[in-house]
């Protein structure tokens, strides 16, 4: 996924509830329930590099808005082979008692969800459970989430 500028054009501006956030996921069967066309919570579990929060990007002009994309693309063979991009609305993240902070740094449009961080996940059994519970809440927003196939690698 290529980084994109925020809807307002300023990567450090506050993230609005109406902005869509994107996260890549690998072609691991544990990431997406294809039969139910819903994301599994593993998509929102922080990776080892997400020590300060789950990394996402603000949606930009490279991605087309299509509310039916989840239904259409969940069966797409490219997702199974190459992985994909999951999209979730910022307002839905906040409705699940999580925050979204701009974190432009070296990546334009980069944001983090601090509550979903690898440091807490790895700290203890209780920390892991707290992070997993938040990831489950976010994945439960399946009707409000879209999935895109990741672009095929250039030959």
N, C-alpha and C positions, 0 to 999 in steps of 0.2 A: 504494500500500500504506500503510495507516495504521500508525503505530508501535504496538507492543504491549509490555506489561510482560513481564518475564522469567518463567519458570516459577516461580521462587521469590519473585517480587514485588519484588525489589530489583535495579534496573537496574545497579548497580555491583558486584553479587556476581559471583564467578567463574562463567564459563560452563561448565556441566557437559557431559560427553561425550554425554549423552542428549538434550540440547536441540537442537531443529531451528532452523536459520538460514534466513532468507528474503531473496531478492534479486529486485528487479524487473528485467524485461528488456523492451526495446521490440519493436515488431512488425516487426523487421528479419529478413529471411530468414536472415541470417548467425548468428542467435542459437540457433536450434533446428532440428535435423535432423528434420523431420516424418515422413519415411519410416521412419527408424530409431528414431524416438521417443526421441532422446537429445539432450542439450544439446551445443551446440558450445562450444569453449573460450572463444569471444568473450564469453559470458555472464559469465565470471569474470575478464576482463581489466579492470583498473581504469579508471574514467572519468577525465577530466581533473580532477575535483574530489576524487578518491580519493588525495590526495597522501600521507596517512599510513597508508593501507591500504584494502583493499576494504571497502566499506560493506555491511552486512547488518543485519537485525533479528531479534531472538529471536522465535520463533513464540509467538503468544498465542491467546486463545480465538476470535479472528475467523476462524481457518483450521481447517478440518476435516481430521483425519488420515485418509488413505485411501491405502494402499500401491498401489492400482491406478490412482491418479489420472494417473500419467504415461502409462500405456497408453491410458486413456480420453480424456484431454484433449489429447494430442499431435495428434489429428485435429480438435480443436475449432476451428471457424472464428473464434471470438472471439480466440484466441491470435494467429492470423494478422493480424487486424484491429487489435486493441488491445494486443497484447503480453501479458505474464503475470508470474507470480511463480514463481521456482525455489526449491526447498527442499532443504537438505542437512544431514545430521547433523553436529554438532560433532565427534564422535569420528572421523568419516571425514576431516574437515579435518585434525585432528591426526595421523591415521595417515599423512597425506601430507606430514609434516614441516612443518606450518604451525601457527601459534598463532591463538587467538581471544581478543581482549581487549575487555572491556566499554568502551564509549565513550558513556555516556548523554547528556552535554551537553544540547543542546536537544531531542533526539529520544529519548523513552523506548524502552528495549529495543535501542538502537543498539549494534552491535559492529563491530570491524574485524579484518581479517586483515592484519597489518602486512607480511607478506612479499609480498603482492600490492598494491604501491603504485605510483602513477603516477610518482613522482619517480624511482625506479629504472628503470621502464619507459622513460621519456624520456631517461635519462642517457646511454645508449650502446647500441650494437648488442648487446653482451653482456648488459646490464641488461634490455633488452627480451626477449632470448631466455630469461633466467632466469625472468622473470615469466610469459612465455608457457608455459614448461615446467611451472610450478606450476599455472597455469590449466588446462592439458591434464590434469594429474594429477587435479585436482578434477572436471573434466568427465567423466573416465573412470569416475567413480562413478555412471554412469547408472542402474544397477539400484537404487541407494540414494538417488536424487534424485526429487523429485516436482515436477510443473509444475501451476500453477493459472492459469486465465485471469484477467487483471486485470479488476476490475469495470468494466462499461460506464459511460461518462460519463453523468451525469444530463442529461436533455433539458430 
